[in-house]
């Protein structure tokens, strides 16, 4: 599943509502979700790296993409890539862990998938 999401064709697939709904149903069956976490100015993750966010997540999710403030989408971003205020990290992980992580690190959640 992670392999599928980290490829551009999969992202095109997710742009279609009916296919996104199908993916949601499949993921829900294994208690996994894809979520967007926006990095606001007051988050301790602002100006940190992708590696930092994954380490702080303690294995609860993986970062599959990053949408920069200029709209650029980076699929499977490198661990040393810097998170800037206004960026949105797209993560896939356990349904119960992502909301708590977002709360702890002052991140805005936007479930889209």
C-alpha distances in whole Angstrom, upper triangle without the diagonal:
4,5,5,6,9,11,14,13,10,12,15,13,13,16,17,18,18,14,13,15,13,10,12,13,10,9,13,13,11,13,10,11,11,14,17,19,23,25,28,32,32,29,29,26,28,29,27,24,20,21,23,21,18,21,22,19,20,16,15,13,11,13,11,14,17,20,23,26,27,24,23,19,18,14,13,17,19,20,23,23,25,24,27,29,27,24,20,18,14,12,9,11,13,15,18,18,17,21,23,22,22,26,27,26,27,24,24,21,20,17,16,13
4,5,5,6,9,12,13,10,12,15,14,13,17,18,19,20,16,15,17,16,12,14,16,13,11,14,15,13,14,11,11,10,13,15,17,20,22,26,29,29,26,26,23,25,25,23,20,16,17,19,17,15,18,19,16,17,14,13,10,8,9,7,11,14,17,20,24,25,22,20,17,15,11,10,13,15,16,20,19,22,21,24,26,24,21,18,15,12,10,8,10,13,15,18,17,16,19,21,20,20,24,24,24,25,22,22,20,19,17,16,13
4,6,5,7,11,11,9,11,14,13,14,17,19,20,21,17,16,19,17,14,16,18,15,14,18,18,16,18,14,15,13,16,18,20,23,24,28,31,32,29,29,25,27,27,25,21,18,18,21,20,17,20,22,20,20,17,17,14,11,12,9,12,15,18,21,25,25,22,20,17,15,11,10,13,15,17,20,20,22,22,25,27,26,22,20,17,14,13,11,13,16,19,22,21,20,23,25,23,24,27,28,27,28,25,25,23,22,20,19,16
4,6,6,9,8,6,9,11,10,10,14,15,17,17,13,13,16,14,11,14,16,13,13,16,17,16,17,14,14,12,15,17,20,22,25,28,31,33,29,30,27,28,28,26,23,20,21,24,21,19,23,24,21,22,19,19,15,13,13,10,12,16,18,21,24,25,21,19,16,15,11,11,15,17,19,22,21,24,23,26,28,26,22,19,17,14,13,12,14,17,19,22,22,20,23,26,24,24,28,29,28,29,25,25,22,21,18,17,14
4,6,8,8,5,6,10,9,9,12,14,15,16,13,11,14,14,10,13,15,13,12,15,17,16,16,13,12,9,12,13,16,19,21,25,28,29,26,27,23,24,25,23,20,17,19,21,19,17,20,22,19,21,18,17,13,11,10,7,8,12,14,18,21,21,18,16,13,12,9,9,12,15,17,20,19,21,20,22,24,22,19,16,13,10,10,9,12,15,17,20,19,17,20,23,21,21,24,26,24,25,22,21,19,17,15,13,11
4,7,9,7,8,11,12,11,14,17,19,20,16,15,18,18,14,16,19,17,15,19,20,19,19,16,14,12,14,14,17,19,20,24,27,28,25,26,22,23,23,21,18,15,16,19,17,16,19,21,19,20,17,17,14,10,9,5,7,11,13,16,19,20,17,15,11,9,6,5,9,12,14,17,16,18,18,21,23,21,18,15,13,10,10,10,14,17,19,22,21,19,22,24,22,21,25,26,24,25,22,22,20,19,17,16,14
4,6,5,7,9,10,11,13,16,18,19,16,15,19,18,15,17,20,18,17,21,22,21,22,18,17,14,17,17,19,21,23,27,29,31,28,29,25,26,26,24,21,18,20,23,21,19,23,25,22,24,21,21,17,14,13,9,9,13,14,17,21,20,17,15,11,10,7,8,11,14,17,19,18,21,20,23,25,23,19,17,15,13,14,14,17,21,22,25,24,22,25,27,25,25,28,29,27,28,25,25,22,21,19,17,15
4,5,5,6,9,10,11,14,17,18,15,15,18,18,16,18,21,20,19,22,24,23,24,20,19,16,17,17,20,21,23,26,29,31,29,30,26,26,26,25,22,19,22,24,22,21,25,27,25,27,24,23,20,17,15,11,10,12,13,16,19,18,15,13,10,9,7,10,13,16,19,21,19,21,21,22,24,22,19,17,16,14,15,16,19,23,24,27,26,23,26,29,26,26,29,30,28,29,25,24,22,20,19,17,15
4,5,5,6,9,10,12,15,16,13,13,17,16,14,17,20,18,18,22,23,23,24,21,19,16,19,19,22,23,26,29,32,34,31,33,29,29,29,28,26,22,25,27,25,24,28,29,27,29,26,25,21,19,17,13,13,16,16,19,22,21,18,16,13,13,11,13,16,19,22,24,22,25,24,26,27,25,22,20,19,16,17,17,21,24,24,28,27,25,27,30,29,28,31,33,31,31,28,27,24,22,20,17,15
4,5,5,6,9,11,13,14,10,10,14,13,11,14,16,15,15,18,19,19,20,17,15,13,15,16,19,21,24,27,30,32,30,31,27,28,28,27,24,21,23,26,23,22,26,27,24,26,23,22,18,16,15,11,12,15,15,19,22,21,18,16,13,13,10,12,16,19,21,24,22,24,23,25,26,24,21,18,17,14,14,14,17,20,21,24,24,22,24,27,26,25,28,30,28,29,25,24,22,19,17,15,12
4,5,5,7,9,12,14,11,10,14,14,12,14,17,16,16,19,21,20,21,17,15,12,14,14,17,18,21,24,27,29,27,28,25,25,26,25,23,20,22,24,22,21,25,26,23,26,23,22,18,16,14,10,10,12,12,16,18,18,14,13,10,11,9,12,14,18,20,22,20,22,21,22,23,21,18,15,14,11,13,13,17,20,20,24,23,21,23,26,24,23,26,28,26,26,23,21,19,17,15,12,11
4,5,5,7,11,12,10,10,14,14,13,15,18,18,18,21,22,23,23,20,18,15,17,17,20,21,24,27,30,32,30,32,28,28,29,28,26,23,26,28,26,25,29,29,27,29,27,25,22,20,18,14,13,15,15,18,20,19,15,14,12,14,12,15,17,21,24,26,23,25,24,25,26,23,20,18,17,15,17,17,20,23,23,27,27,24,26,29,28,26,30,31,30,29,26,24,22,19,17,14,12
4,5,6,9,10,7,7,11,11,10,13,15,14,15,18,19,20,21,18,16,14,16,17,21,22,25,28,32,33,31,33,30,30,31,30,28,24,27,29,26,25,29,30,27,29,26,25,21,20,18,15,15,17,17,20,23,22,18,18,15,16,14,16,19,23,25,28,25,27,26,27,28,25,22,20,19,16,17,16,19,22,22,25,26,23,25,28,27,26,30,32,30,30,26,25,22,19,17,13,11
4,5,7,9,6,5,9,10,8,10,13,13,13,16,18,18,19,16,13,11,13,14,17,19,22,25,29,30,28,30,27,27,29,28,26,23,25,27,24,23,27,27,24,27,24,22,19,18,16,13,13,15,15,19,20,21,17,17,14,15,13,16,18,22,24,26,24,25,23,25,25,22,20,17,16,13,14,14,17,19,19,22,23,20,22,25,24,23,26,28,27,27,23,21,18,15,13,10,7
4,6,9,8,7,10,12,11,13,16,16,16,18,21,22,22,19,16,13,14,14,18,19,22,25,28,30,28,31,28,27,29,29,27,24,27,28,26,25,29,29,27,29,27,25,22,20,18,15,14,16,15,18,19,19,15,16,13,16,15,17,20,23,26,28,25,26,24,25,25,22,19,17,17,14,16,16,20,22,21,25,25,22,23,27,26,24,27,30,28,27,23,21,19,15,14,10,9
4,6,5,6,9,10,11,12,14,16,16,18,20,22,22,20,17,15,17,17,21,22,26,28,31,33,31,34,31,31,32,32,30,27,30,32,29,28,32,32,29,32,29,27,24,23,21,18,18,19,18,22,23,23,19,19,17,19,18,21,23,27,29,31,28,30,28,28,28,25,23,20,20,17,19,19,21,23,22,26,27,24,25,29,28,26,29,32,31,30,26,24,21,17,15,12,10
4,5,5,6,9,10,10,12,14,15,16,18,20,20,18,16,14,16,17,20,22,25,28,31,33,31,33,31,31,33,33,31,28,31,32,29,28,32,32,29,31,29,26,24,23,22,19,19,21,20,23,24,24,20,21,19,21,20,22,25,29,30,33,30,31,28,29,29,25,23,20,21,18,19,18,21,22,20,24,25,23,23,27,27,25,28,31,30,29,25,22,19,16,14,10,9
4,5,5,6,9,10,11,13,14,15,17,19,20,18,16,16,18,19,23,25,28,31,34,36,34,36,33,34,36,35,34,30,33,34,31,30,34,33,30,32,30,27,25,24,24,21,21,23,23,26,27,27,24,24,22,24,22,24,27,30,32,35,32,33,31,32,32,29,27,23,23,20,21,19,22,23,21,24,26,24,25,29,29,27,30,33,32,31,28,25,22,19,16,13,11
4,5,5,6,9,10,11,12,14,16,17,18,16,15,14,16,18,22,24,27,30,34,35,33,35,32,33,34,33,31,28,30,32,29,28,31,31,28,30,27,25,22,22,21,18,19,21,21,25,26,26,23,23,20,21,19,21,24,28,29,32,30,31,29,31,31,28,25,22,21,18,18,17,19,21,20,23,25,23,24,28,27,26,29,32,31,31,27,25,22,18,15,12,10
4,5,5,6,9,10,10,12,14,16,16,14,12,11,13,14,18,20,24,26,30,31,29,31,28,29,31,30,28,25,27,29,25,25,28,28,25,27,24,22,19,19,18,16,16,18,18,22,24,24,20,21,18,19,17,19,22,25,27,30,27,28,26,28,27,24,22,19,18,15,15,14,16,18,17,20,21,19,20,24,24,23,25,28,27,27,23,21,18,15,12,9,6
4,5,5,6,9,10,10,13,15,15,14,12,12,14,16,20,22,26,28,32,33,30,33,30,31,33,32,31,28,30,31,27,26,30,29,26,28,26,23,20,21,21,19,19,21,21,25,26,27,24,24,21,23,21,22,25,28,30,32,30,31,29,30,30,27,25,21,21,17,17,16,17,18,16,19,21,20,20,24,24,23,26,28,28,28,24,22,18,16,12,10,7
4,5,5,6,9,10,11,13,14,13,12,13,16,18,22,25,28,31,34,35,33,35,32,33,35,34,32,28,30,32,28,27,30,30,27,28,25,23,21,21,21,19,20,23,23,27,29,29,26,26,23,24,21,22,25,29,30,33,31,32,30,32,32,29,27,23,22,18,18,16,17,18,17,20,22,21,22,25,26,25,28,30,30,30,27,25,21,18,15,13,10
4,5,5,6,8,10,11,12,10,9,10,13,16,19,22,25,28,32,32,30,31,29,30,32,30,28,25,26,28,25,23,27,27,23,25,22,19,17,17,17,15,17,20,20,24,26,27,24,23,20,21,18,19,22,25,26,29,28,29,27,29,29,27,24,21,19,15,15,12,14,15,14,18,19,18,20,23,23,22,25,27,27,27,24,22,19,17,13,11,7
4,5,5,6,9,10,10,9,7,8,11,14,17,20,24,26,30,30,28,30,27,29,31,30,28,25,26,27,24,23,26,25,22,24,21,18,16,17,17,16,17,20,20,24,26,27,24,24,21,22,20,20,23,26,27,30,28,29,27,28,28,26,23,20,18,15,14,12,13,13,11,15,17,15,17,20,21,20,22,25,25,25,22,20,16,14,10,9,6
4,6,5,6,9,10,10,10,12,14,18,21,24,27,30,34,34,31,33,30,32,34,33,31,28,29,30,27,25,28,28,24,25,23,20,18,19,20,19,21,23,24,28,30,31,28,28,25,25,23,23,26,29,30,33,31,32,30,32,32,29,27,23,22,18,17,14,15,14,13,16,18,18,19,22,23,23,25,27,28,28,25,23,19,17,14,13,10
4,6,5,7,9,9,10,11,15,18,21,25,28,31,34,34,32,33,30,32,34,32,30,27,28,29,26,24,27,27,23,24,21,19,17,18,19,17,20,23,24,28,30,31,28,28,24,24,21,21,25,27,28,31,30,32,30,32,32,30,27,24,22,18,16,13,13,13,13,16,18,18,20,22,23,23,26,28,28,29,26,25,21,19,15,15,11
4,5,5,6,5,6,8,12,15,18,22,24,27,31,31,28,29,27,29,31,29,27,23,24,25,22,20,23,23,19,20,17,15,13,14,16,15,17,20,22,25,28,29,26,26,22,22,20,19,22,25,25,28,27,28,26,29,29,27,25,21,19,15,13,10,10,10,9,13,14,14,16,19,19,20,22,24,24,25,22,21,18,16,13,13,9
4,5,5,6,7,10,13,16,19,22,25,28,31,31,28,30,28,30,32,30,29,25,26,27,24,22,24,24,20,21,19,16,15,17,18,18,20,22,24,27,29,31,28,28,25,25,23,22,25,28,27,31,30,30,28,30,30,28,26,22,20,17,15,12,11,10,8,11,14,14,15,18,19,19,21,24,24,25,22,21,17,16,13,13,11
4,6,8,10,13,16,20,22,26,29,31,35,35,32,33,31,33,35,33,31,28,28,29,26,24,26,26,22,23,20,17,17,18,21,20,22,25,27,31,33,34,31,31,28,28,25,24,27,29,29,33,32,33,31,33,33,32,29,26,23,20,18,14,13,11,11,14,16,17,18,21,22,22,24,26,27,28,26,25,21,20,17,17,14
4,6,9,12,15,19,21,25,27,30,34,33,30,30,28,31,33,30,29,25,25,26,23,21,23,23,19,19,16,14,14,16,18,18,21,24,26,29,32,34,31,30,27,26,23,22,25,27,26,30,30,31,29,32,32,31,28,24,22,18,16,12,10,9,9,12,14,15,17,19,20,21,23,24,25,27,24,24,21,20,17,17,14
4,7,11,13,17,18,22,25,27,31,30,27,28,26,28,31,28,27,24,24,24,21,19,21,21,17,17,15,12,12,15,17,17,20,23,24,28,30,32,29,29,26,26,23,22,24,26,26,29,28,29,27,30,30,28,26,22,20,17,14,11,8,6,6,8,10,12,13,15,16,18,20,21,22,23,21,21,18,17,14,16,13
4,7,10,13,15,19,22,25,28,28,24,25,23,25,27,25,24,20,21,22,18,16,19,19,15,16,13,10,9,11,13,13,16,19,21,24,26,29,26,26,22,22,19,18,21,23,22,26,25,26,24,26,26,25,23,19,16,13,10,7,5,5,5,9,10,10,12,14,15,16,18,20,20,21,19,19,15,15,12,13,11
4,6,10,12,16,19,22,25,25,22,23,21,23,25,24,22,19,20,21,17,16,19,18,15,16,14,11,9,11,12,12,14,16,18,21,23,25,22,23,19,19,17,17,19,22,21,24,23,24,21,24,24,22,20,16,14,10,8,6,6,6,5,9,10,9,11,14,14,14,16,18,19,19,16,16,12,11,8,9,7
4,7,10,13,16,19,23,23,20,22,19,21,23,21,20,16,18,19,16,15,18,18,14,17,15,12,9,10,10,9,11,13,14,18,20,22,19,19,16,16,14,14,16,19,19,22,20,21,19,21,21,19,16,13,10,7,6,4,7,9,8,12,12,9,11,14,14,13,16,18,18,18,15,14,11,10,7,7,6
4,7,10,13,16,19,20,17,19,16,18,20,19,18,15,18,18,14,14,17,16,14,17,15,12,10,11,10,10,11,11,12,16,17,20,17,18,15,15,15,15,16,19,19,21,19,19,16,18,18,16,14,10,8,6,5,6,8,10,9,12,11,8,9,12,12,10,13,16,15,15,11,10,7,6,5,6,7
4,6,10,13,16,17,15,17,14,15,18,17,16,14,17,17,13,14,17,16,14,18,17,14,12,12,10,10,9,9,9,12,13,16,14,15,13,14,14,14,15,18,18,19,17,17,13,15,14,12,10,6,6,5,6,9,11,13,13,14,13,10,11,14,12,10,13,15,14,13,9,8,6,5,6,7,9
4,7,9,13,13,11,13,11,12,15,14,14,12,15,14,11,12,15,14,12,16,16,14,12,12,10,12,11,10,10,12,13,16,15,16,14,15,15,15,15,17,17,18,16,15,11,12,11,10,8,5,5,6,8,11,12,14,14,15,13,9,10,12,10,7,10,12,10,10,6,5,5,7,9,11,13
4,6,10,11,9,12,10,10,13,13,14,13,16,15,12,15,17,16,15,19,19,17,15,15,13,14,12,10,9,10,10,13,13,14,14,15,16,17,16,18,18,18,15,14,10,10,8,6,6,4,6,9,11,14,16,18,17,18,16,13,12,14,12,9,12,13,11,9,6,5,7,8,11,13,15
4,7,8,6,9,7,6,9,10,12,12,15,13,11,14,16,14,15,18,19,18,16,16,14,16,14,11,11,10,10,14,14,15,15,15,17,18,16,17,16,16,14,11,8,7,5,5,6,6,8,11,13,16,18,20,20,20,18,14,14,15,13,10,12,12,9,8,6,7,10,12,15,16,19
4,6,6,9,9,7,11,12,15,15,18,16,14,17,19,17,17,21,22,21,20,20,17,19,17,14,13,13,11,15,16,18,18,19,21,21,19,21,20,19,17,14,10,9,5,6,8,9,11,15,16,20,21,23,22,22,20,16,16,16,14,11,12,13,10,7,7,7,11,13,16,18,21
4,6,8,9,7,9,12,15,16,19,17,15,19,20,18,19,23,25,23,22,22,20,22,20,17,16,14,13,16,18,19,20,21,23,23,21,22,21,20,17,14,11,9,5,8,10,12,14,18,19,23,24,26,25,25,23,20,19,19,17,14,14,15,11,9,10,11,15,17,20,22,25
4,7,9,8,11,13,16,17,19,16,15,19,19,17,18,21,24,22,22,22,21,23,22,19,19,17,16,20,21,22,23,23,25,25,23,24,22,21,19,16,13,11,9,11,13,14,16,19,20,23,24,25,24,23,21,18,17,17,15,13,12,12,9,7,9,11,15,17,21,23,26
4,5,6,9,10,13,14,16,13,11,15,16,13,14,18,20,19,18,19,17,20,19,16,17,16,16,19,20,21,21,21,23,22,20,21,19,18,17,14,11,10,8,10,11,12,13,16,17,20,20,22,21,21,18,15,15,14,12,10,10,9,6,5,6,10,13,16,19,21,23
4,6,8,8,11,13,14,10,10,14,13,11,13,16,19,18,18,19,17,20,20,17,18,18,18,21,22,23,22,22,23,22,20,20,17,17,16,13,11,11,10,13,13,14,14,17,18,21,21,22,22,21,18,16,16,15,12,11,12,9,6,8,9,13,15,19,21,24,26
4,6,5,8,9,11,8,7,11,11,9,11,14,16,16,15,15,14,17,16,14,15,14,15,19,19,19,19,18,19,18,16,16,14,13,12,10,7,8,9,11,11,11,11,14,14,18,18,20,21,20,17,15,15,15,11,10,12,11,7,9,9,12,14,17,19,21,23
4,5,9,11,13,10,10,14,15,13,15,18,20,20,18,18,15,18,16,13,14,13,13,16,17,18,18,17,19,19,16,16,15,14,12,8,6,5,6,9,9,11,11,15,16,20,21,23,24,23,20,18,18,18,15,13,15,14,10,10,10,13,15,18,20,22,24
4,7,10,12,10,11,14,15,14,16,19,21,21,20,19,16,19,17,14,15,13,13,16,18,18,18,17,19,18,15,15,13,11,10,6,5,5,7,11,10,13,13,17,18,21,23,25,26,26,23,20,21,21,17,16,18,17,13,14,13,16,18,21,23,25,26
4,7,8,6,7,11,11,11,13,16,17,18,17,16,14,17,16,13,15,14,15,18,19,18,18,16,18,17,13,13,10,9,8,6,5,8,10,13,11,13,12,15,16,19,20,23,24,24,20,18,20,19,15,15,17,15,12,14,13,16,18,20,22,24,25
4,5,5,7,9,10,11,13,15,16,17,15,13,11,14,13,11,14,13,15,18,18,17,16,14,15,13,10,9,7,5,5,4,6,9,12,14,12,13,11,14,14,17,19,21,23,23,20,18,20,20,16,16,19,17,14,16,15,18,19,20,22,23,24
4,5,5,6,9,10,11,13,13,14,12,10,7,10,10,9,12,13,15,18,18,16,14,12,12,10,7,7,5,6,6,7,7,11,13,14,11,11,9,11,11,14,15,18,20,21,18,15,18,18,14,15,18,17,14,16,14,17,17,18,20,21,21
4,6,5,6,9,10,11,11,13,12,10,9,12,13,13,16,16,19,22,21,20,18,15,15,12,10,8,5,6,8,9,10,14,16,18,15,15,12,14,13,15,16,18,21,21,18,16,19,19,15,16,19,17,15,18,16,19,19,21,22,23,23
4,6,5,6,9,10,12,13,13,12,11,14,15,14,17,17,19,22,22,21,19,17,17,15,13,12,8,9,10,9,9,13,15,17,15,15,12,15,14,16,16,19,21,20,17,15,18,17,13,14,16,14,12,15,14,17,18,21,22,24,24
4,5,5,6,9,10,11,10,9,8,12,13,12,15,16,18,21,20,20,18,16,16,14,12,12,9,11,11,10,9,12,14,15,13,12,9,11,10,13,13,15,17,17,13,12,14,13,10,11,13,12,9,12,11,14,15,17,18,20,20
4,5,5,7,7,8,7,7,7,11,12,13,16,18,20,23,22,21,18,16,15,13,12,12,9,11,12,13,12,15,17,18,15,14,11,12,9,11,11,13,16,16,13,11,15,14,11,12,15,14,12,15,14,17,16,18,19,20,20
4,5,5,7,9,10,10,11,15,16,16,20,21,23,26,25,24,22,19,19,16,15,14,10,12,14,14,14,17,19,21,18,17,14,15,13,14,14,15,18,17,14,13,16,15,12,14,16,14,13,16,16,19,19,21,22,24,23
4,5,8,9,10,11,12,16,17,17,20,21,22,26,25,25,23,21,21,18,17,16,13,15,15,15,14,17,18,19,17,16,14,15,13,15,14,15,17,16,12,12,14,12,8,11,13,10,9,13,13,16,17,20,20,23,23
4,6,5,7,8,10,14,15,16,19,20,22,26,25,24,22,20,19,17,16,16,14,16,16,16,15,18,19,20,17,16,13,13,10,11,10,11,13,12,9,8,11,10,7,10,12,10,10,13,13,15,15,17,18,20,20
4,6,8,10,12,16,18,19,22,24,26,29,28,27,24,22,21,18,18,18,15,17,19,19,18,21,22,23,21,19,16,16,13,13,11,12,14,13,10,11,14,12,10,13,15,13,13,17,16,19,18,21,21,23,22
4,5,7,11,13,16,18,21,23,26,29,27,26,23,21,19,16,17,17,14,17,19,19,19,22,23,24,21,19,15,15,11,11,8,9,13,13,10,11,14,13,11,14,17,15,15,19,18,20,18,20,19,21,20
4,7,10,13,16,17,20,23,25,28,26,25,22,21,19,17,18,18,16,19,20,20,19,22,22,23,20,18,14,13,10,9,6,6,9,9,6,7,11,10,9,12,14,13,14,17,15,17,15,17,16,18,17
4,7,9,12,14,17,20,22,25,23,22,19,17,16,13,14,16,14,17,17,18,17,20,21,20,18,15,11,10,6,5,4,7,9,11,8,7,11,12,10,12,15,15,14,17,15,16,14,15,14,16,15
4,6,9,11,15,17,20,23,21,19,16,14,12,10,11,12,11,14,14,16,15,18,20,19,16,14,10,9,5,5,6,10,12,14,12,10,14,15,12,14,17,17,16,18,16,17,15,16,15,16,15
4,6,8,11,14,17,19,17,16,13,11,9,7,8,10,9,12,11,13,12,15,17,16,13,11,7,6,4,7,9,13,14,16,14,12,15,16,13,13,17,17,15,17,14,16,14,15,14,15,14
4,7,10,13,17,18,16,14,11,9,6,5,7,10,11,14,13,15,14,17,18,17,14,11,8,6,6,7,10,14,16,18,16,14,17,19,16,16,20,20,19,20,17,17,15,15,14,14,13
4,7,10,13,14,12,10,7,6,4,5,6,10,11,13,11,13,12,14,16,14,11,9,6,5,7,10,13,17,18,20,18,15,18,20,17,16,20,21,19,19,16,16,15,14,14,13,13
4,6,10,11,10,8,6,5,7,8,7,10,11,13,9,10,9,10,12,11,7,6,5,6,9,12,15,19,19,21,19,16,18,20,17,16,19,20,17,17,14,14,14,14,15,14,15
4,7,8,6,6,4,6,9,11,10,13,15,15,12,12,10,10,11,9,6,5,6,8,11,15,18,21,21,23,21,18,19,22,19,17,20,21,18,18,15,14,14,13,14,14,15
4,5,5,5,6,8,11,13,11,14,15,15,11,10,8,8,9,7,5,7,9,11,14,18,21,24,24,26,24,20,21,23,20,18,21,22,19,18,15,15,16,15,17,17,19
4,5,7,9,11,15,17,15,17,18,18,14,12,10,8,8,5,5,8,11,13,17,20,23,26,26,27,25,22,22,24,22,19,21,22,19,18,15,15,16,15,18,18,20
4,6,9,11,15,17,16,18,20,19,15,14,13,11,11,9,9,11,14,16,19,23,26,29,29,30,29,25,26,28,25,22,25,26,23,22,19,18,19,18,20,19,21
4,6,10,13,16,14,18,20,20,16,15,14,13,13,10,9,10,12,13,17,20,23,26,26,28,27,23,24,26,24,21,24,26,23,22,18,17,17,16,18,16,18
4,6,10,13,12,15,17,17,14,14,13,13,14,12,10,10,12,13,16,19,23,26,26,29,27,23,25,27,25,22,26,27,23,23,20,19,19,18,19,18,19
4,6,10,9,13,15,16,13,14,13,14,15,13,10,9,10,10,13,16,20,23,23,26,24,21,23,25,23,21,24,25,22,22,19,18,18,16,17,15,16
4,6,6,9,12,13,10,12,12,13,16,14,11,10,10,10,13,15,19,22,23,26,24,21,23,25,22,21,24,25,22,22,19,19,19,18,18,17,17
4,6,9,12,14,12,14,14,16,19,17,13,12,10,9,11,13,16,20,21,24,22,20,22,24,22,21,25,25,23,24,20,20,19,18,18,16,16
4,7,9,12,10,13,14,17,19,18,15,13,11,10,10,12,15,19,20,23,21,18,22,23,20,20,24,24,22,23,20,21,19,19,19,18,17
4,6,8,7,10,10,13,16,16,12,12,10,10,11,14,16,20,22,24,21,19,22,23,20,19,23,23,20,21,19,20,19,19,20,19,19
4,5,5,9,11,14,18,18,15,15,12,13,14,16,18,22,24,26,23,21,24,24,21,21,24,24,21,23,21,22,22,23,23,23,22
4,6,8,10,14,17,18,15,15,12,14,14,16,17,21,23,24,21,19,22,22,19,19,22,21,19,21,19,21,21,22,23,24,23
4,6,9,12,16,18,15,16,14,16,16,19,21,24,26,27,23,22,24,24,20,21,24,22,19,21,20,22,23,24,25,26,26
4,7,10,13,14,11,13,11,14,15,18,20,23,25,26,23,21,23,24,20,19,23,22,18,20,18,20,21,22,23,23,24
4,6,10,12,10,12,11,14,16,19,21,24,25,26,23,20,22,22,19,18,21,20,16,17,16,18,19,21,23,23,24
4,7,9,6,8,8,12,14,17,19,22,23,24,21,18,19,20,16,15,17,17,13,14,12,14,16,17,19,20,22
4,6,6,9,10,14,16,20,22,25,25,26,23,20,21,21,18,16,18,18,14,14,13,14,16,17,20,21,23
4,6,9,11,15,17,21,23,25,25,25,23,19,19,20,17,15,17,17,13,12,11,12,14,16,19,20,23
4,7,10,13,16,19,22,24,24,24,22,19,19,20,18,15,17,18,14,13,10,10,13,13,17,17,20
4,7,10,13,17,19,22,22,23,21,17,18,19,17,14,17,18,14,13,11,11,12,13,15,16,18
4,6,10,13,16,18,18,20,18,14,15,17,15,12,15,16,13,13,9,9,9,9,12,12,14
4,6,10,13,16,16,17,15,12,14,15,13,11,15,15,13,13,10,10,10,10,12,12,13
4,7,10,13,14,16,14,11,13,16,13,12,16,17,15,15,12,12,10,10,10,10,10
4,7,10,11,13,11,8,11,14,11,11,15,16,14,16,12,13,11,11,10,11,11
4,7,9,12,10,9,12,14,12,13,16,17,17,18,15,15,13,13,11,12,10
4,6,9,7,7,10,12,11,12,15,16,16,18,16,16,13,14,12,14,12
4,6,6,7,10,11,11,13,15,16,17,19,17,17,14,15,13,15,14
4,6,6,8,10,11,12,14,16,17,18,16,16,12,13,11,13,12
4,6,6,7,9,11,12,13,15,17,15,16,13,15,13,16,15
4,6,6,6,9,10,11,13,14,13,14,12,15,14,17,16
4,6,5,6,9,10,11,12,10,11,9,11,10,14,14
4,5,5,6,9,10,10,9,9,8,10,10,14,15
4,5,5,6,9,10,10,11,10,14,14,18,18
4,5,5,6,9,8,11,10,13,14,17,18
4,6,5,6,5,7,7,10,12,15,17
4,6,5,6,8,9,13,14,18,20
4,6,8,11,12,16,17,21,22
4,6,9,11,15,17,20,21
4,7,10,13,16,19,21
4,6,10,12,15,18
4,7,10,13,15
4,6,9,12
4,6,9
4,6
4
